[in-house]
Amino acid sequence: MKIVYGPFFPDYPHRIKSNYGWKIHISAILTNAIQIARKFLTLNQKYHFDFKIISSIPYLEQMNMGYFGNSQVGKFITIYPDQSAVTETLELLYYYFHNDVGIRVGSDISYKQGLNVYYRYGTLLDDVENIDKRDKKLKPSSNVEKFMIIVSSVTIVFPPDILS
């Protein structure tokens, strides 16, 4: 297990094998992000989900304001569940997070009309086969990917000034 400081996470191995599948987003606002992160990371010590998390409160603020594009609003934590256990994972996350407030993730479906657990089917990995047939160019990836990296089983320690 590694301790991570600062705004960016190093790359960690993951178990994602397919370019496409279900993904789950947990939304947060600035006032509950640390609490949600702690709750998720504690839960993840048991379940070992592949996930990515926005790396700092300032980046979360920018994301929720749409600075990285409207498609990224609300995506504080992205979970890549075992594709054979998506419903069970949604139920588990809903149980732990249904009382927390988040920001609407416009591209996703709200699970049980909750306030911060969302899901959708989409791209999981950079798809080198994802080439536009019209001009034969690779479709661009999202700007936000430089701020978020898939991580698995990591303990995050935010700098003391963020926690106060």
PADO-262450 format. One line per field, with one value per atom (N, C-alpha, C, O): atom name; x, y, z; residue in three letters. Coordinates in pm, whole numbers. Layout:
BEGIN
name <- [CA|...]
x <- [X|...]
y <- [Y|...]
z <- [Z|...]
resn <- [ala|...]
REM end
This chain:
BEGIN
name <- [N|CA|C|O|N|CA|C|O|N|CA|C|O|N|CA|C|O|N|CA|C|O|N|CA|C|O|N|CA|C|O|N|CA|C|O|N|CA|C|O|N|CA|C|O|N|CA|C|O|N|CA|C|O|N|CA|C|O|N|CA|C|O|N|CA|C|O|N|CA|C|O|N|CA|C|O|N|CA|C|O|N|CA|C|O|N|CA|C|O|N|CA|C|O|N|CA|C|O|N|CA|C|O|N|CA|C|O|N|CA|C|O|N|CA|C|O|N|CA|C|O|N|CA|C|O|N|CA|C|O|N|CA|C|O|N|CA|C|O|N|CA|C|O|N|CA|C|O|N|CA|C|O|N|CA|C|O|N|CA|C|O|N|CA|C|O|N|CA|C|O|N|CA|C|O|N|CA|C|O|N|CA|C|O|N|CA|C|O|N|CA|C|O|N|CA|C|O|N|CA|C|O|N|CA|C|O|N|CA|C|O|N|CA|C|O|N|CA|C|O|N|CA|C|O|N|CA|C|O|N|CA|C|O|N|CA|C|O|N|CA|C|O|N|CA|C|O|N|CA|C|O|N|CA|C|O|N|CA|C|O|N|CA|C|O|N|CA|C|O|N|CA|C|O|N|CA|C|O|N|CA|C|O|N|CA|C|O|N|CA|C|O|N|CA|C|O|N|CA|C|O|N|CA|C|O|N|CA|C|O|N|CA|C|O|N|CA|C|O|N|CA|C|O|N|CA|C|O|N|CA|C|O|N|CA|C|O|N|CA|C|O|N|CA|C|O|N|CA|C|O|N|CA|C|O|N|CA|C|O|N|CA|C|O|N|CA|C|O|N|CA|C|O|N|CA|C|O|N|CA|C|O|N|CA|C|O|N|CA|C|O|N|CA|C|O|N|CA|C|O|N|CA|C|O|N|CA|C|O|N|CA|C|O|N|CA|C|O|N|CA|C|O|N|CA|C|O|N|CA|C|O|N|CA|C|O|N|CA|C|O|N|CA|C|O|N|CA|C|O|N|CA|C|O|N|CA|C|O|N|CA|C|O|N|CA|C|O|N|CA|C|O|N|CA|C|O|N|CA|C|O|N|CA|C|O|N|CA|C|O|N|CA|C|O|N|CA|C|O|N|CA|C|O|N|CA|C|O|N|CA|C|O|N|CA|C|O|N|CA|C|O|N|CA|C|O|N|CA|C|O|N|CA|C|O|N|CA|C|O|N|CA|C|O|N|CA|C|O|N|CA|C|O|N|CA|C|O|N|CA|C|O|N|CA|C|O|N|CA|C|O|N|CA|C|O|N|CA|C|O|N|CA|C|O|N|CA|C|O|N|CA|C|O|N|CA|C|O|N|CA|C|O|N|CA|C|O|N|CA|C|O|N|CA|C|O|N|CA|C|O|N|CA|C|O|N|CA|C|O|N|CA|C|O|N|CA|C|O|N|CA|C|O|N|CA|C|O|N|CA|C|O|N|CA|C|O|N|CA|C|O|N|CA|C|O|N|CA|C|O|N|CA|C|O|N|CA|C|O|N|CA|C|O|N|CA|C|O|N|CA|C|O|N|CA|C|O|N|CA|C|O|N|CA|C|O|N|CA|C|O|N|CA|C|O|N|CA|C|O|N|CA|C|O|N|CA|C|O|N|CA|C|O|N|CA|C|O]
x <- [84|0|90|192|50|130|52|-71|123|62|90|203|-12|-1|-24|-122|65|49|35|81|-28|-27|-141|-229|-138|-251|-260|-366|-156|-160|-130|-51|-194|-169|-77|-88|14|94|7|-103|57|-17|-7|101|-116|-121|-178|-257|-140|-198|-348|-396|-421|-564|-602|-520|-728|-776|-873|-943|-880|-974|-922|-807|-1008|-965|-1034|-984|-1147|-1226|-1221|-1207|-1233|-1238|-1371|-1377|-1476|-1610|-1675|-1648|-1759|-1831|-1902|-1910|-1955|-2026|-1926|-1825|-1957|-1880|-1977|-2089|-1931|-2013|-1942|-1821|-2018|-1962|-2024|-2145|-1938|-1984|-1955|-1842|-2058|-2047|-2024|-2060|-1964|-1940|-1942|-1923|-1965|-1949|-1827|-1774|-1784|-1660|-1666|-1564|-1781|-1791|-1797|-1779|-1823|-1828|-1730|-1732|-1646|-1556|-1459|-1438|-1400|-1304|-1375|-1323|-1494|-1572|-1608|-1595|-1651|-1686|-1561|-1567|-1449|-1325|-1284|-1250|-1286|-1249|-1341|-1296|-1471|-1569|-1545|-1546|-1523|-1500|-1369|-1366|-1263|-1134|-1135|-1069|-1208|-1226|-1302|-1264|-1410|-1488|-1405|-1416|-1322|-1242|-1131|-1079|-1094|-997|-1053|-978|-1184|-1248|-1278|-1260|-1324|-1376|-1276|-1294|-1173|-1066|-1117|-1081|-1203|-1251|-1138|-1051|-1139|-1056|-1129|-1250|-1056|-1122|-1023|-902|-1077|-997|-1070|-1193|-994|-1052|-985|-865|-1065|-1006|-906|-931|-794|-681|-672|-586|-759|-753|-886|-966|-908|-1029|-1036|-1142|-926|-934|-972|-1047|-921|-960|-1107|-1176|-1156|-1297|-1383|-1484|-1343|-1418|-1422|-1528|-1307|-1302|-1387|-1459|-1380|-1458|-1607|-1682|-1649|-1791|-1843|-1964|-1754|-1793|-1789|-1826|-1745|-1745|-1619|-1618|-1511|-1387|-1326|-1256|-1352|-1296|-1399|-1380|-1506|-1613|-1735|-1723|-1852|-1976|-1988|-2055|-1925|-1934|-1862|-1881|-1779|-1703|-1764|-1720|-1865|-1924|-1977|-2050|-1939|-1991|-1914|-1945|-1817|-1748|-1629|-1514|-1658|-1554|-1477|-1354|-1549|-1488|-1552|-1674|-1469|-1518|-1476|-1358|-1572|-1547|-1569|-1667|-1478|-1487|-1519|-1428|-1648|-1685|-1659|-1647|-1650|-1650|-1778|-1887|-1765|-1879|-1988|-2102|-1955|-2055|-2124|-2213|-2082|-2139|-2176|-2165|-2220|-2252|-2368|-2361|-2475|-2592|-2557|-2598|-2482|-2442|-2355|-2367|-2266|-2179|-2261|-2237|-2356|-2444|-2521|-2532|-2573|-2648|-2559|-2600|-2438|-2344|-2312|-2317|-2278|-2243|-2362|-2346|-2480|-2600|-2623|-2657|-2603|-2620|-2528|-2570|-2403|-2305|-2315|-2277|-2364|-2358|-2492|-2494|-2604|-2733|-2770|-2853|-2715|-2746|-2653|-2674|-2552|-2458|-2509|-2573|-2478|-2520|-2410|-2291|-2447|-2351|-2408|-2515|-2334|-2377|-2421|-2360|-2525|-2580|-2474|-2405|-2462|-2375|-2464|-2538|-2456|-2550|-2548|-2649|-2434|-2423|-2469|-2475|-2500|-2528|-2673|-2748|-2707|-2838|-2819|-2727|-2905|-2902|-2953|-3061|-2876|-2919|-3025|-2999|-3141|-3255|-3288|-3331|-3267|-3294|-3220|-3267|-3103|-3020|-2952|-2963|-2882|-2820|-2674|-2617|-2613|-2471|-2416|-2294|-2495|-2445|-2508|-2630|-2422|-2466|-2395|-2290|-2452|-2389|-2418|-2514|-2331|-2352|-2261|-2167|-2289|-2206|-2120|-2170|-1990|-1904|-1763|-1737|-1673|-1533|-1464|-1480|-1389|-1316|-1167|-1104|-1112|-970|-955|-1050|-837|-811|-822|-751|-907|-937|-860|-900|-752|-673|-749|-711|-854|-938|-1044|-1120|-1051|-1155|-1116|-1085|-1118|-1073|-1194|-1279|-1200|-1307|-1289|-1185|-1389|-1379|-1372|-1327|-1417|-1420|-1281|-1246|-1203|-1072|-956|-841|-986|-886|-802|-693|-850|-777|-834|-954|-747|-789|-876|-841|-988|-1076|-1005|-941|-1014|-941|-994|-1114|-903|-945|-975|-940|-1039|-1083|-964|-865|-976|-873|-857|-749|-965|-959|-870|-827|-841|-760|-621|-561|-569|-438|-446|-343|-566|-582|-628|-627|-667|-719|-654|-642|-613|-550|-615|-648|-635|-693|-599|-479|-655|-577|-652|-774|-580|-642|-574|-452|-655|-607|-499|-385|-535|-439|-498|-619|-415|-456|-416|-301|-511|-484|-474|-562|-367|-350|-343|-245|-446|-445|-353|-339|-290|-205|-285|-405|-222|-293|-375|-480|-330|-402|-538|-629|-554|-683|-780|-900|-731|-819|-870|-968|-807|-851|-949|-996]
y <- [-117|0|124|128|225|346|464|467|562|687|789|800|863|957|1098|1123|1191|1331|1411|1368|1525|1618|1600|1516|1681|1687|1573|1555|1499|1395|1259|1246|1157|1021|949|968|869|786|676|649|613|507|378|343|308|180|75|108|-50|-156|-167|-140|-207|-228|-360|-424|-398|-526|-508|-602|-389|-363|-431|-411|-511|-587|-544|-571|-479|-444|-293|-216|-253|-111|-47|73|-128|-75|-153|-272|-86|-153|-52|67|-101|-16|55|-1|180|256|328|362|352|414|540|540|647|773|808|797|851|907|1057|1099|1134|1279|1335|1273|1453|1520|1670|1719|1742|1887|1920|1833|2044|2081|2054|2018|2070|2058|1913|1889|1816|1677|1585|1464|1641|1559|1476|1358|1536|1463|1349|1238|1375|1272|1157|1040|1191|1088|1009|886|1078|1009|911|796|956|868|746|633|772|663|562|441|613|523|445|324|513|445|340|237|366|266|146|31|171|65|-14|-136|56|-8|-97|-183|-79|-170|-311|-408|-323|-455|-505|-623|-415|-459|-447|-513|-366|-354|-322|-388|-219|-174|-105|-42|-116|-28|105|109|214|345|454|432|573|694|801|797|894|998|1131|1137|1236|1367|1394|1362|1451|1451|1567|1566|1666|1776|1850|1841|1923|2003|2113|2133|2183|2282|2220|2280|2100|2034|1993|2001|1949|1915|2038|2030|2150|2274|2308|2342|2299|2328|2228|2267|2100|1998|2025|2023|2051|2073|2201|2216|2294|2418|2403|2495|2287|2262|2303|2306|2336|2378|2270|2302|2143|2033|1979|1872|2054|2013|1969|1914|1995|1959|1809|1767|1728|1582|1534|1419|1618|1577|1624|1583|1710|1766|1655|1566|1662|1571|1441|1365|1414|1284|1287|1291|1287|1291|1158|1158|1047|914|834|831|770|678|538|512|448|309|221|237|129|33|-103|-180|-133|-257|-381|-374|-494|-622|-624|-604|-647|-636|-739|-724|-843|-943|-909|-982|-799|-763|-615|-553|-559|-416|-383|-287|-460|-433|-443|-359|-545|-562|-445|-398|-399|-286|-158|-81|-137|-20|-23|79|-138|-152|-118|-46|-172|-148|1|57|64|205|292|390|256|330|322|422|205|186|279|340|291|371|521|602|560|701|768|886|700|759|882|961|901|1021|1138|1247|1118|1224|1305|1251|1433|1522|1531|1535|1533|1551|1641|1700|1651|1731|1635|1530|1669|1585|1556|1647|1428|1386|1374|1277|1473|1484|1370|1342|1304|1196|1062|964|1054|927|917|1014|796|768|765|701|835|835|700|656|635|506|530|600|473|484|630|663|716|859|922|1017|866|918|1048|1092|1108|1238|1231|1332|1110|1111|979|969|879|756|746|739|746|747|636|588|595|489|509|576|450|449|346|297|315|225|313|406|283|366|312|196|397|362|348|434|239|217|246|298|213|232|317|332|374|439|333|232|355|256|291|383|221|249|214|257|136|103|209|202|307|410|517|631|481|570|617|537|747|804|758|782|692|634|741|713|864|968|1023|1039|1051|1110|1025|1067|905|807|856|803|955|1007|950|921|937|890|997|1115|956|1051|1102|1024|1231|1287|1235|1208|1222|1184|1310|1420|1293|1404|1478|1415|1608|1689|1649|1664|1599|1570|1451|1436|1367|1248|1284|1203|1401|1437|1465|1466|1486|1512|1389|1390|1284|1165|1042|1031|950|827|711|719|602|484|435|418|413|361|245|234|162|48|27|23|14|-15|82|42|207|309|385|411|421|506|648|675|738|877|957|950|1032|1122|1262|1297|1342|1477|1563|1536|1664|1752|1812|1837|1836|1883|2010|2026|2100|2224|2201|2283|2093|2063|2011|2036|1938|1877|1977|1949|2091|2187|2287|2375]
z <- [0|0|0|69|-78|-88|-35|-41|16|59|-49|-97|-87|-197|-146|-75|-180|-146|-275|-381|-265|-376|-474|-455|-580|-671|-772|-832|-793|-896|-836|-742|-891|-846|-943|-1064|-893|-984|-1043|-995|-1145|-1213|-1133|-1085|-1119|-1050|-1144|-1233|-1126|-1209|-1184|-1074|-1286|-1272|-1338|-1404|-1321|-1375|-1491|-1527|-1549|-1657|-1784|-1824|-1846|-1964|-2092|-2201|-2082|-2199|-2222|-2128|-2348|-2379|-2340|-2316|-2333|-2305|-2192|-2175|-2115|-2007|-1920|-1952|-1807|-1712|-1623|-1582|-1593|-1495|-1402|-1441|-1282|-1179|-1132|-1112|-1114|-1065|-931|-911|-840|-713|-719|-742|-698|-705|-564|-464|-559|-431|-453|-564|-345|-346|-260|-191|-265|-197|-47|13|13|159|208|327|118|164|91|111|7|-75|9|-18|110|194|266|272|319|388|292|328|171|72|31|19|11|-26|84|55|208|320|328|346|313|321|208|231|85|-27|-11|-34|29|41|152|141|258|363|309|333|238|176|75|65|2|-102|-45|-116|80|141|146|144|152|152|11|-17|-79|-209|-324|-426|-312|-411|-551|-648|-561|-691|-766|-705|-897|-979|-984|-1005|-966|-962|-997|-1003|-1019|-1028|-948|-935|-895|-809|-843|-868|-843|-868|-757|-641|-791|-700|-602|-514|-614|-517|-514|-608|-407|-393|-500|-558|-530|-638|-774|-850|-804|-928|-925|-1027|-808|-796|-822|-892|-766|-788|-937|-990|-1004|-1148|-1226|-1319|-1189|-1258|-1243|-1341|-1120|-1095|-1158|-1179|-1189|-1257|-1409|-1482|-1458|-1601|-1674|-1797|-1602|-1668|-1756|-1853|-1726|-1805|-1904|-1961|-1924|-2014|-1936|-1827|-1991|-1922|-1898|-1803|-1981|-1965|-1840|-1799|-1777|-1660|-1528|-1421|-1535|-1414|-1324|-1368|-1196|-1095|-1078|-986|-1160|-1156|-1060|-1103|-932|-830|-823|-826|-815|-815|-927|-941|-1007|-1111|-1071|-1045|-1066|-1028|-1150|-1223|-1171|-1280|-1219|-1187|-1204|-1133|-1217|-1339|-1150|-1219|-1303|-1249|-1433|-1522|-1494|-1539|-1420|-1383|-1250|-1206|-1187|-1056|-1050|-944|-1161|-1165|-1072|-995|-1078|-993|-846|-767|-808|-668|-623|-510|-711|-679|-662|-569|-752|-739|-608|-540|-572|-446|-326|-235|-327|-218|-206|-97|-318|-317|-278|-206|-326|-288|-137|-73|-82|63|142|240|98|171|143|228|25|-15|-39|-76|-21|-59|22|-24|138|217|188|241|106|73|-47|-137|-46|-154|-257|-223|-383|-491|-598|-583|-706|-821|-930|-950|-1000|-1108|-1213|-1260|-1249|-1358|-1482|-1497|-1568|-1680|-1779|-1843|-1795|-1894|-1840|-1915|-1710|-1645|-1596|-1598|-1553|-1493|-1342|-1291|-1272|-1126|-1076|-1115|-989|-935|-827|-729|-844|-752|-722|-611|-819|-806|-689|-627|-659|-550|-591|-706|-496|-520|-562|-601|-554|-591|-643|-658|-670|-733|-872|-886|-974|-1113|-1189|-1146|-1301|-1380|-1528|-1567|-1610|-1755|-1818|-1755|-1942|-2022|-2111|-2174|-2118|-2201|-2211|-2177|-2258|-2276|-2141|-2054|-2123|-1998|-2015|-1923|-2127|-2154|-2279|-2357|-2299|-2427|-2534|-2530|-2629|-2732|-2859|-2932|-2887|-3006|-3133|-3242|-3120|-3235|-3258|-3355|-3170|-3176|-3277|-3240|-3402|-3509|-3589|-3628|-3614|-3693|-3838|-3899|-3891|-4026|-4136|-4247|-4105|-4207|-4238|-4355|-4135|-4160|-4110|-4118|-4058|-4014|-3897|-3874|-3823|-3708|-3579|-3569|-3481|-3350|-3285|-3286|-3230|-3162|-3037|-2967|-3009|-2894|-2762|-2747|-2665|-2530|-2450|-2492|-2337|-2254|-2190|-2153|-2177|-2109|-1963|-1906|-1902|-1759|-1728|-1613|-1825|-1798|-1745|-1674|-1776|-1722|-1572|-1505|-1518|-1376|-1298|-1175|-1368|-1301|-1363|-1485|-1279|-1326|-1256|-1137|-1328|-1267|-1158|-1180|-1040|-929|-865|-878|-798|-732|-597|-588|-495|-359|-313|-289|-302|-260|-141|-137|-47|62|28|-7|37|2|132|218|143|256|199|132|226|175|263|382|205|286|401|386|517|636|614|676|527|506|438|454|365|302|405|394|504|603|706|775|718|819|764|837]
resn <- [met|met|met|met|lys|lys|lys|lys|ile|ile|ile|ile|val|val|val|val|tyr|tyr|tyr|tyr|gly|gly|gly|gly|pro|pro|pro|pro|phe|phe|phe|phe|phe|phe|phe|phe|pro|pro|pro|pro|asp|asp|asp|asp|tyr|tyr|tyr|tyr|pro|pro|pro|pro|his|his|his|his|arg|arg|arg|arg|ile|ile|ile|ile|lys|lys|lys|lys|ser|ser|ser|ser|asn|asn|asn|asn|tyr|tyr|tyr|tyr|gly|gly|gly|gly|trp|trp|trp|trp|lys|lys|lys|lys|ile|ile|ile|ile|his|his|his|his|ile|ile|ile|ile|ser|ser|ser|ser|ala|ala|ala|ala|ile|ile|ile|ile|leu|leu|leu|leu|thr|thr|thr|thr|asn|asn|asn|asn|ala|ala|ala|ala|ile|ile|ile|ile|gln|gln|gln|gln|ile|ile|ile|ile|ala|ala|ala|ala|arg|arg|arg|arg|lys|lys|lys|lys|phe|phe|phe|phe|leu|leu|leu|leu|thr|thr|thr|thr|leu|leu|leu|leu|asn|asn|asn|asn|gln|gln|gln|gln|lys|lys|lys|lys|tyr|tyr|tyr|tyr|his|his|his|his|phe|phe|phe|phe|asp|asp|asp|asp|phe|phe|phe|phe|lys|lys|lys|lys|ile|ile|ile|ile|ile|ile|ile|ile|ser|ser|ser|ser|ser|ser|ser|ser|ile|ile|ile|ile|pro|pro|pro|pro|tyr|tyr|tyr|tyr|leu|leu|leu|leu|glu|glu|glu|glu|gln|gln|gln|gln|met|met|met|met|asn|asn|asn|asn|met|met|met|met|gly|gly|gly|gly|tyr|tyr|tyr|tyr|phe|phe|phe|phe|gly|gly|gly|gly|asn|asn|asn|asn|ser|ser|ser|ser|gln|gln|gln|gln|val|val|val|val|gly|gly|gly|gly|lys|lys|lys|lys|phe|phe|phe|phe|ile|ile|ile|ile|thr|thr|thr|thr|ile|ile|ile|ile|tyr|tyr|tyr|tyr|pro|pro|pro|pro|asp|asp|asp|asp|gln|gln|gln|gln|ser|ser|ser|ser|ala|ala|ala|ala|val|val|val|val|thr|thr|thr|thr|glu|glu|glu|glu|thr|thr|thr|thr|leu|leu|leu|leu|glu|glu|glu|glu|leu|leu|leu|leu|leu|leu|leu|leu|tyr|tyr|tyr|tyr|tyr|tyr|tyr|tyr|tyr|tyr|tyr|tyr|phe|phe|phe|phe|his|his|his|his|asn|asn|asn|asn|asp|asp|asp|asp|val|val|val|val|gly|gly|gly|gly|ile|ile|ile|ile|arg|arg|arg|arg|val|val|val|val|gly|gly|gly|gly|ser|ser|ser|ser|asp|asp|asp|asp|ile|ile|ile|ile|ser|ser|ser|ser|tyr|tyr|tyr|tyr|lys|lys|lys|lys|gln|gln|gln|gln|gly|gly|gly|gly|leu|leu|leu|leu|asn|asn|asn|asn|val|val|val|val|tyr|tyr|tyr|tyr|tyr|tyr|tyr|tyr|arg|arg|arg|arg|tyr|tyr|tyr|tyr|gly|gly|gly|gly|thr|thr|thr|thr|leu|leu|leu|leu|leu|leu|leu|leu|asp|asp|asp|asp|asp|asp|asp|asp|val|val|val|val|glu|glu|glu|glu|asn|asn|asn|asn|ile|ile|ile|ile|asp|asp|asp|asp|lys|lys|lys|lys|arg|arg|arg|arg|asp|asp|asp|asp|lys|lys|lys|lys|lys|lys|lys|lys|leu|leu|leu|leu|lys|lys|lys|lys|pro|pro|pro|pro|ser|ser|ser|ser|ser|ser|ser|ser|asn|asn|asn|asn|val|val|val|val|glu|glu|glu|glu|lys|lys|lys|lys|phe|phe|phe|phe|met|met|met|met|ile|ile|ile|ile|ile|ile|ile|ile|val|val|val|val|ser|ser|ser|ser|ser|ser|ser|ser|val|val|val|val|thr|thr|thr|thr|ile|ile|ile|ile|val|val|val|val|phe|phe|phe|phe|pro|pro|pro|pro|pro|pro|pro|pro|asp|asp|asp|asp|ile|ile|ile|ile|leu|leu|leu|leu|ser|ser|ser|ser]
REM end
